[in-house]
Amino acid sequence: MPKWTPLLLLLGLVILLGATYALFPPGRATPAASPTTAATPGTLVAQGAVLFHQFKCDTCHTVDGSRAAGPTLKGLAGSTVTLDTGQTVTADTQYLRRSILDPDSQVPKGYSPDVMSPAINDIIDQIEADHNLDALVAYIESLK
Ligand code: HEC
């Protein structure tokens, strides 16, 4: 066997490895994030729906358009809200987060302050924990 045969074999091996790497880069081999991780929108919405009941938000808010102690949350996301100051604001994600964490800071026209704030005072830490606020907001944003 000629002297350079091992070298040729080695070269072949290197080329083979290179081709494999090019065809199947390690990044592509990793499966896409599984739909059960907390960060995926669908799961957040489902979590939010559970929390909405668990935190008793549904005692004051409907999701079907009818009025209760608080405004319905159906169609709220992205809509224009008139506040009791007469000012109008767009109900974007920032507005929704603030409406939940600090309800008295922006009161929709026709509703009273000091109704929601005392009701959630005891659970505000839980609302802020984990992804709970993200989940609640994602749920509200799903209520078209
Ligand atoms: C005791 C009744 C009550 C409970 C419980 C309550 N809310 Fe409210 N909520 C209100 C009232 C009244 C308003 C309007 C006045 C204000 O902003 O404080 C309001 C306002 C809001 C708004 C803004 C609505 C708009 O049209 O701009 C959002 C969003 C909201 N609440 C979400 C929640 C979530 C999420 C929970 C549960 C964690 C919750 N609320 C629990 C009574 C309640």
Residues whose N, C-alpha, C, O or C-beta is under 5 A from the ligand:
A	BS01	HEC	F55 K56 C57 C60 A69 G70 P71 T72 V81 L96 S99 I100 P103 D104 Q106 V107 P108 Y111 S112 P113 V115 M116 A119 L136
